[in-house]
Amino acid sequence: MRDNLKIEPSSKRHYPYGKLASHIIGYVGRANQDDMRENPISRLTNYVGRSGIERYYNKELQGIEGERKTKVTALNQEIEQISKKLPKSSDLVLTIDLELQKFVSEIFGDDAGAVVVMDVNSGAILAAGSYPEYDLNQFVSGISHEDWKALIENVDNPFTNKLVNGLYPPGSIVKMGVGLALLGSQKITRQTSFYCNASFELGGRKFRCWKKSGHGHTDLNKAIRESCDDYFYKASLKVGIDAISPVLERLGFAQKTGVDLPNEFIGTVPGRYWKMQKYQKPWYQGETLITSIGQGYFLVTPIQVALHTAILATGKKVTPHFVKAIDDVPKSYPVDENVLTDFEKSELPYIQNAMKEVANSKTGTAYWRLINSKVKVAAKTGTAQVVGIPQDVKERMKEEDMEYLQRSHAWLTSYGPYDNPQYVVTVLVEHGGHGGQAAGPIVTKIYNKLHELGYIKP
């Protein structure tokens, strides 16, 4: 070995759990010239966070550089150390429960979609996933062309963090928020009832309810419990979009949740002003109808749905988060105690009771799918169409008979226990068909695991 050559060991990032929680943890990659210009320390580390926690907390994880000052001779021989400052980086403690995280990944199986399990009172996320996941280790030294091609060409989009970057029609899971807006308008009361005969005609177009035989006389409680579309068509037409959109935005949609993941998308709550700004076109009444059932231009992320559900559970707006502490110092997050108006706070128990009946009344859309849960929960199902039904089609094709990419997304969002809310469980199964059918068994298993792990006491 030549005297002027020296070999020193260096560390290399390794992710011991492979693909588990890949979208949360994120990965590091080699620093390029742009990284080094923006972040001079990356010249020393040679790596920067590229996604997930790795990117969001890159500054804390890479730390600060060390420095050693010495006195040398004219021949550059060291004769004295003047000062020495060691490099320092921070350790992060996450809110994730590893056993629960593994369990959620196992039961989600080969489906595509997302899961969020969150403390309703603090916003701490115990488990979450964007599926399919991918092995983080393949990025550390540079992913191969073949592996990269497999990732980006996968129809289920494993490289997309669906928790914050997946935009989906929410379907019926917005009916509670819409219900609060309807009541707040003072044009609709708890006693207001509409007759559902399975379809409603407006402007020469039929707007269908999912139940072919109709729901009959329906008030807001029944409309949420049995997910009657027709009620929301007629009620929203009476109230108008201008009284609905601002409430939905305040309740967590079309804005960032503040979760500690990079590049969070805000989605869309459509309305008159939004449409004019985006398309330079006026708003039509029919768009009010489909917005009221979470279709049309309406787009949300799974993390927004989890936050929205937490607001309905407690009346407070927490900040979803994954980092509990930095260097053992607890990290604090804002909580908005007044996200609801005084009137909405007075009506919230009525909405909560309707959600309770969704899961605990035999006519509730989630009853049979959550019947085996050891935790009594409040819930709402959602079936979000990804393709429209032509007006000349008399009967919608069954979801299972459709091509995979034409099947509806299946939502089920919930909190439990319903009489003492502690945790939100939100599940989205892409192209899963009906919400309760596809997502219900997953939600049930998660609550039973929370019970088993002692998070929810009997």
C-alpha positions as CSV (number, residue, x, y, z in Angstrom):
1,M,0.0,0.0,0.0
2,R,1.3,3.4,-0.9
3,D,2.0,5.8,2.0
4,N,-0.2,8.5,0.5
5,L,-3.3,6.2,0.2
6,K,-5.5,5.5,3.1
7,I,-8.6,3.3,3.3
8,E,-11.2,4.2,5.9
9,P,-14.6,2.4,6.4
10,S,-17.8,4.4,5.9
11,S,-21.4,3.7,6.8
12,K,-24.1,2.7,4.4
13,R,-27.8,3.0,5.0
14,H,-29.5,-0.4,5.5
15,Y,-33.3,-0.8,6.0
16,P,-33.7,-4.0,8.0
17,Y,-37.4,-4.4,7.3
18,G,-37.1,-4.1,3.5
19,K,-40.4,-2.9,2.1
20,L,-42.3,-2.5,5.4
21,A,-43.5,1.0,5.9
22,S,-41.5,2.0,2.8
23,H,-43.6,5.1,2.0
24,I,-43.4,6.4,5.6
25,I,-39.6,5.8,6.2
26,G,-38.5,6.7,2.7
27,Y,-35.0,6.2,1.4
28,V,-31.7,8.0,0.9
29,G,-29.9,8.4,-2.5
30,R,-26.6,9.7,-3.6
31,A,-26.3,13.5,-3.5
32,N,-26.1,15.2,-6.9
33,Q,-24.6,18.6,-7.7
34,D,-28.0,20.3,-7.1
35,D,-28.2,18.7,-3.7
36,M,-24.7,19.8,-2.8
37,R,-25.4,23.4,-3.8
38,E,-28.5,23.6,-1.7
39,N,-27.1,21.5,1.2
40,P,-23.3,21.9,1.6
41,I,-23.2,19.1,4.3
42,S,-24.3,16.6,1.6
43,R,-20.8,17.1,0.1
44,L,-19.5,15.3,3.2
45,T,-22.2,12.7,3.7
46,N,-22.7,12.0,-0.1
47,Y,-26.3,11.1,0.6
48,V,-29.6,12.9,1.1
49,G,-33.1,11.9,2.0
50,R,-35.2,11.3,-1.2
51,S,-38.6,10.5,0.2
52,G,-40.6,9.9,3.4
53,I,-39.2,10.6,6.8
54,E,-35.7,10.4,5.4
55,R,-36.5,13.5,3.3
56,Y,-38.8,15.5,5.6
57,Y,-36.3,15.2,8.5
58,N,-33.1,15.2,6.4
59,K,-31.6,18.1,8.2
60,E,-32.0,16.4,11.6
61,L,-30.8,13.0,10.4
62,Q,-27.7,14.3,8.5
63,G,-26.8,16.5,11.5
64,I,-23.9,19.0,11.5
65,E,-20.3,18.4,10.4
66,G,-17.4,18.0,12.7
67,E,-14.2,20.1,12.7
68,R,-10.6,19.6,13.8
69,K,-8.0,22.3,13.8
70,T,-4.4,21.5,14.0
71,K,-1.0,23.2,13.9
72,V,1.4,21.8,11.3
73,T,5.0,22.3,10.1
74,A,6.1,23.7,6.7
75,L,6.1,20.0,5.6
76,N,2.5,19.6,6.7
77,Q,3.4,17.4,9.7
78,E,0.9,17.8,12.6
79,I,2.5,19.0,15.8
80,E,-0.5,20.2,17.8
81,Q,-4.3,19.8,17.9
82,I,-5.9,23.2,18.5
83,S,-9.5,22.3,18.7
84,K,-11.9,19.4,17.8
85,K,-15.7,19.4,17.3
86,L,-17.3,16.0,16.7
87,P,-20.1,15.7,14.1
88,K,-23.5,15.3,15.6
89,S,-26.8,14.1,14.2
90,S,-30.2,13.5,15.7
91,D,-32.2,10.3,16.5
92,L,-35.9,10.2,15.7
93,V,-38.4,8.2,17.6
94,L,-41.5,7.3,15.6
95,T,-45.1,6.8,16.6
96,I,-45.3,3.6,14.6
97,D,-46.0,0.3,16.5
98,L,-43.8,-2.2,14.6
99,E,-46.0,-5.2,15.4
100,L,-49.2,-3.4,14.3
101,Q,-47.4,-2.1,11.2
102,K,-46.4,-5.7,10.2
103,F,-49.9,-6.9,10.9
104,V,-51.5,-4.3,8.7
105,S,-49.2,-5.1,5.9
106,E,-49.9,-8.8,6.1
107,I,-53.7,-8.5,6.1
108,F,-53.7,-6.0,3.3
109,G,-52.1,-8.7,1.2
110,D,-51.8,-8.1,-2.5
111,D,-54.5,-5.4,-2.7
112,A,-53.6,-1.8,-3.7
113,G,-54.6,1.1,-1.6
114,A,-53.9,2.7,1.8
115,V,-54.4,2.3,5.5
116,V,-54.2,4.9,8.4
117,V,-54.4,4.0,12.1
118,M,-54.3,7.2,14.1
119,D,-54.8,8.4,17.7
120,V,-57.8,10.8,17.4
121,N,-56.7,12.9,20.4
122,S,-53.1,13.5,19.5
123,G,-52.7,12.7,15.8
124,A,-50.0,10.1,16.4
125,I,-50.1,7.5,13.7
126,L,-49.6,4.0,15.0
127,A,-49.6,2.3,11.6
128,A,-50.1,3.3,8.0
129,G,-49.3,2.0,4.6
130,S,-49.4,2.7,1.0
131,Y,-49.8,-0.5,-1.0
132,P,-48.1,-2.1,-2.8
133,E,-44.8,-1.3,-0.9
134,Y,-41.3,-1.6,-2.3
135,D,-37.9,-2.6,-1.0
136,L,-36.0,0.5,0.2
137,N,-32.6,-1.0,0.0
138,Q,-32.5,-1.1,-3.8
139,F,-32.2,2.7,-3.8
140,V,-29.3,3.1,-1.4
141,S,-26.6,2.4,-4.0
142,G,-28.7,3.2,-7.0
143,I,-31.6,1.1,-8.4
144,S,-31.0,-1.0,-11.4
145,H,-32.8,-0.1,-14.7
146,E,-34.8,-3.3,-14.6
147,D,-36.0,-2.8,-11.0
148,W,-36.9,0.9,-11.8
149,K,-38.8,-0.1,-14.9
150,A,-40.8,-2.8,-12.9
151,L,-41.7,-0.2,-10.3
152,I,-42.9,2.6,-12.7
153,E,-44.8,0.2,-15.0
154,N,-46.7,-1.5,-12.2
155,V,-50.4,-0.7,-12.7
156,D,-50.8,-0.5,-8.9
157,N,-48.3,2.4,-8.7
158,P,-46.1,1.2,-5.8
159,F,-43.8,4.2,-6.1
160,T,-46.6,6.6,-5.3
161,N,-47.1,7.4,-1.7
162,K,-50.9,7.1,-1.7
163,L,-51.2,8.4,1.9
164,V,-50.4,11.9,0.8
165,N,-50.1,11.8,-3.0
166,G,-53.0,9.5,-4.0
167,L,-56.0,11.5,-5.1
168,Y,-59.4,9.7,-5.0
169,P,-63.1,10.5,-5.2
170,P,-64.2,10.1,-1.6
171,G,-67.7,8.8,-2.4
172,S,-70.1,8.5,0.5
173,I,-67.6,9.0,3.3
174,V,-68.1,12.8,3.0
175,K,-71.8,12.5,3.8
176,M,-71.3,13.4,7.5
177,G,-69.4,16.5,6.6
178,V,-72.0,17.4,4.0
179,G,-74.7,16.7,6.6
180,L,-73.1,19.2,9.0
181,A,-73.1,21.8,6.2
182,L,-76.7,21.1,5.4
183,L,-77.8,21.6,9.0
184,G,-75.6,24.7,9.3
185,S,-77.5,26.3,6.4
186,Q,-80.7,26.3,8.5
187,K,-82.5,25.2,5.4
188,I,-82.3,21.6,6.5
189,T,-83.1,20.3,9.9
190,R,-82.9,16.9,11.6
191,Q,-86.6,16.5,10.8
192,T,-86.3,17.3,7.1
193,S,-87.3,14.2,5.1
194,F,-87.2,13.4,1.4
195,Y,-88.7,10.5,-0.4
196,C,-86.2,8.3,-2.3
197,N,-87.6,6.3,-5.2
198,A,-84.1,5.4,-6.5
199,S,-83.5,8.3,-8.9
200,F,-83.9,12.0,-9.2
201,E,-84.2,13.9,-12.5
202,L,-82.7,17.3,-13.0
203,G,-82.1,19.0,-16.3
204,G,-83.1,15.9,-18.3
205,R,-80.6,13.8,-16.5
206,K,-81.3,11.0,-14.0
207,F,-79.2,11.0,-10.8
208,R,-79.4,7.5,-9.4
209,C,-79.4,6.2,-5.8
210,W,-77.4,3.0,-5.2
211,K,-80.4,1.2,-3.9
212,K,-82.6,0.1,-6.9
213,S,-85.8,-0.1,-4.9
214,G,-85.2,3.3,-3.2
215,H,-85.1,4.1,0.5
216,G,-88.5,5.6,0.9
217,H,-89.0,8.5,3.4
218,T,-85.5,9.4,4.6
219,D,-84.1,11.9,7.1
220,L,-80.4,12.8,7.5
221,N,-79.8,10.1,10.1
222,K,-81.2,7.4,7.8
223,A,-79.4,8.9,4.8
224,I,-76.0,8.5,6.6
225,R,-76.9,5.1,8.1
226,E,-78.1,3.6,4.8
227,S,-76.0,5.9,2.5
228,C,-79.0,7.2,0.6
229,D,-77.7,9.3,-2.4
230,D,-81.1,10.6,-3.2
231,Y,-81.5,12.5,0.1
232,F,-78.2,14.3,-0.6
233,Y,-79.2,15.2,-4.1
234,K,-82.3,16.9,-3.0
235,A,-81.0,18.4,0.2
236,S,-77.9,19.8,-1.5
237,L,-80.0,21.3,-4.3
238,K,-82.1,23.1,-1.7
239,V,-79.0,24.4,0.1
240,G,-76.6,25.1,-2.7
241,I,-72.9,24.5,-3.2
242,D,-71.8,27.8,-1.7
243,A,-73.0,26.6,1.7
244,I,-71.3,23.2,1.4
245,S,-67.8,23.6,0.0
246,P,-66.4,26.0,2.7
247,V,-67.5,23.7,5.4
248,L,-65.8,20.7,3.8
249,E,-62.6,22.7,3.4
250,R,-62.7,23.7,7.1
251,L,-63.2,20.0,8.0
252,G,-59.9,18.9,6.5
253,F,-60.3,18.7,2.7
254,A,-58.6,20.8,0.0
255,Q,-55.8,21.7,2.4
256,K,-52.7,20.1,3.8
257,T,-53.1,18.1,7.0
258,G,-49.6,19.1,8.2
259,V,-48.4,15.5,8.3
260,D,-44.7,15.1,8.4
261,L,-44.2,13.7,5.0
262,P,-42.9,15.6,2.0
263,N,-45.0,16.9,-1.0
264,E,-48.4,16.5,0.5
265,F,-51.2,17.0,-2.1
266,I,-54.3,19.1,-1.1
267,G,-56.9,17.5,-3.4
268,T,-60.0,19.3,-4.5
269,V,-63.3,20.4,-2.9
270,P,-65.1,21.7,-6.0
271,G,-67.3,24.8,-6.0
272,R,-68.4,27.8,-8.0
273,Y,-65.2,29.9,-7.6
274,W,-62.9,26.9,-8.0
275,K,-64.4,25.9,-11.3
276,M,-64.3,29.4,-12.7
277,Q,-60.7,29.7,-11.7
278,K,-59.7,26.3,-13.2
279,Y,-61.9,26.0,-16.2
280,Q,-63.4,29.4,-16.8
281,K,-66.8,27.8,-16.8
282,P,-69.9,28.4,-14.7
283,W,-71.1,26.0,-12.0
284,Y,-74.2,23.8,-12.8
285,Q,-76.7,22.5,-10.3
286,G,-76.0,18.9,-11.3
287,E,-72.5,19.4,-10.1
288,T,-73.8,20.3,-6.7
289,L,-75.6,16.9,-6.6
290,I,-72.7,14.8,-7.4
291,T,-70.4,16.8,-5.2
292,S,-72.7,16.1,-2.2
293,I,-72.0,12.3,-2.6
294,G,-68.3,12.7,-3.1
295,Q,-68.1,12.3,-6.8
296,G,-67.3,14.5,-9.8
297,Y,-64.3,16.8,-9.3
298,F,-64.1,16.0,-5.6
299,L,-60.6,14.5,-4.8
300,V,-59.1,13.6,-1.4
301,T,-56.1,11.8,0.1
302,P,-56.4,8.9,2.6
303,I,-54.6,11.0,5.3
304,Q,-57.2,13.8,4.8
305,V,-60.0,11.2,5.2
306,A,-58.4,10.0,8.5
307,L,-58.1,13.6,9.8
308,H,-61.7,14.4,8.7
309,T,-62.9,11.3,10.6
310,A,-61.0,12.3,13.7
311,I,-62.7,15.7,13.6
312,L,-66.0,14.0,13.5
313,A,-65.0,11.8,16.5
314,T,-63.8,14.6,18.8
315,G,-64.7,18.0,17.4
316,K,-61.0,18.8,17.4
317,K,-58.5,19.1,14.5
318,V,-55.2,17.4,15.3
319,T,-52.1,17.2,13.2
320,P,-51.3,13.7,11.9
321,H,-47.7,12.8,12.5
322,F,-45.1,10.0,12.6
323,V,-42.3,11.5,14.7
324,K,-42.8,11.3,18.5
325,A,-39.5,12.7,19.6
326,I,-36.1,14.0,18.4
327,D,-33.2,13.1,20.6
328,D,-35.7,11.9,23.3
329,V,-37.3,15.4,23.4
330,P,-41.0,15.0,22.7
331,K,-42.2,16.9,19.6
332,S,-45.4,18.9,19.9
333,Y,-48.0,19.5,17.2
334,P,-50.9,22.0,17.0
335,V,-54.5,21.1,17.9
336,D,-57.4,23.3,16.8
337,E,-60.1,23.1,19.5
338,N,-62.4,25.3,17.5
339,V,-62.5,23.9,14.1
340,L,-66.3,23.5,14.4
341,T,-68.7,26.4,14.9
342,D,-70.8,26.4,18.1
343,F,-73.8,25.3,16.1
344,E,-71.8,22.4,14.5
345,K,-70.7,21.3,17.9
346,S,-74.3,21.1,19.0
347,E,-75.2,19.0,16.0
348,L,-72.1,16.8,16.1
349,P,-73.7,14.1,18.5
350,Y,-76.5,13.7,16.0
351,I,-73.9,13.0,13.2
352,Q,-71.9,10.7,15.5
353,N,-75.0,8.7,16.3
354,A,-75.7,8.2,12.6
355,M,-72.1,6.9,12.2
356,K,-72.7,4.6,15.1
357,E,-75.8,3.2,13.4
358,V,-73.8,2.6,10.2
359,A,-71.8,0.0,12.1
360,N,-74.3,-1.2,14.7
361,S,-77.8,-1.1,13.2
362,K,-78.8,-4.0,11.0
363,T,-79.7,-1.6,8.2
364,G,-76.3,0.2,8.4
365,T,-74.1,-0.3,5.4
366,A,-71.2,-1.6,7.5
367,Y,-73.1,-3.7,10.0
368,W,-72.5,-7.1,8.6
369,R,-68.8,-6.3,7.7
370,L,-67.9,-5.1,11.2
371,I,-70.1,-7.5,13.2
372,N,-67.0,-9.5,14.4
373,S,-65.1,-6.5,15.7
374,K,-64.3,-6.7,19.4
375,V,-64.5,-2.9,19.5
376,K,-67.9,-1.1,19.0
377,V,-67.1,1.6,16.4
378,A,-68.7,4.4,14.4
379,A,-68.1,4.2,10.7
380,K,-69.0,5.2,7.1
381,T,-68.6,3.2,4.0
382,G,-67.9,4.7,0.6
383,T,-68.0,3.3,-3.0
384,A,-66.3,5.8,-5.2
385,Q,-67.0,5.3,-8.9
386,V,-64.0,5.7,-11.3
387,V,-66.2,5.5,-14.5
388,G,-69.6,7.1,-15.1
389,I,-72.8,5.2,-15.9
390,P,-74.3,6.2,-19.3
391,Q,-77.8,7.5,-19.1
392,D,-79.1,4.8,-21.4
393,V,-77.9,2.0,-19.1
394,K,-80.8,0.8,-17.1
395,E,-78.9,-1.3,-14.7
396,R,-75.3,-0.8,-13.5
397,M,-73.0,-3.8,-14.1
398,K,-71.9,-5.6,-10.9
399,E,-68.5,-4.5,-9.7
400,E,-67.1,-8.1,-9.8
401,D,-68.1,-8.3,-13.5
402,M,-66.2,-5.2,-14.5
403,E,-62.6,-4.9,-15.7
404,Y,-60.3,-4.3,-12.7
405,L,-59.5,-0.7,-13.5
406,Q,-63.1,0.2,-14.0
407,R,-64.2,-1.1,-10.6
408,S,-65.0,1.5,-7.9
409,H,-62.6,2.3,-5.1
410,A,-63.8,0.9,-1.7
411,W,-63.6,3.1,1.4
412,L,-64.3,2.5,5.0
413,T,-63.4,5.1,7.6
414,S,-64.2,4.7,11.3
415,Y,-63.4,5.6,14.9
416,G,-63.6,3.5,18.0
417,P,-64.8,2.9,20.6
418,Y,-67.8,5.0,19.5
419,D,-68.6,6.0,23.1
420,N,-65.0,7.0,23.9
421,P,-63.2,7.7,20.7
422,Q,-59.5,6.7,20.8
423,Y,-58.4,5.7,17.3
424,V,-59.3,6.3,13.7
425,V,-59.0,3.4,11.2
426,T,-59.3,4.4,7.6
427,V,-59.0,1.9,4.8
428,L,-59.0,2.4,1.0
429,V,-58.9,-0.6,-1.3
430,E,-58.3,0.6,-4.9
431,H,-60.9,-0.9,-7.3
432,G,-62.2,-3.0,-4.4
433,G,-65.8,-2.5,-5.4
434,H,-68.2,-1.9,-2.4
435,G,-66.7,-0.2,0.6
436,G,-68.0,-2.4,3.3
437,Q,-67.3,-5.6,1.5
438,A,-63.7,-4.9,0.5
439,A,-62.5,-2.7,3.4
440,G,-64.7,-4.0,6.3
441,P,-62.8,-7.2,7.0
442,I,-59.5,-5.3,7.1
443,V,-61.0,-2.7,9.5
444,T,-62.4,-5.4,11.8
445,K,-59.0,-7.2,12.0
446,I,-57.2,-3.9,12.8
447,Y,-59.6,-3.1,15.7
448,N,-59.2,-6.6,17.0
449,K,-55.4,-6.2,16.9
450,L,-55.6,-2.9,18.7
451,H,-57.7,-4.6,21.4
452,E,-55.1,-7.5,21.5
453,L,-52.2,-5.1,21.9
454,G,-53.9,-3.3,24.7
455,Y,-54.5,0.0,23.0
456,I,-58.2,-0.3,23.5
457,K,-59.3,-1.6,26.8
458,P,-62.5,-3.7,27.0
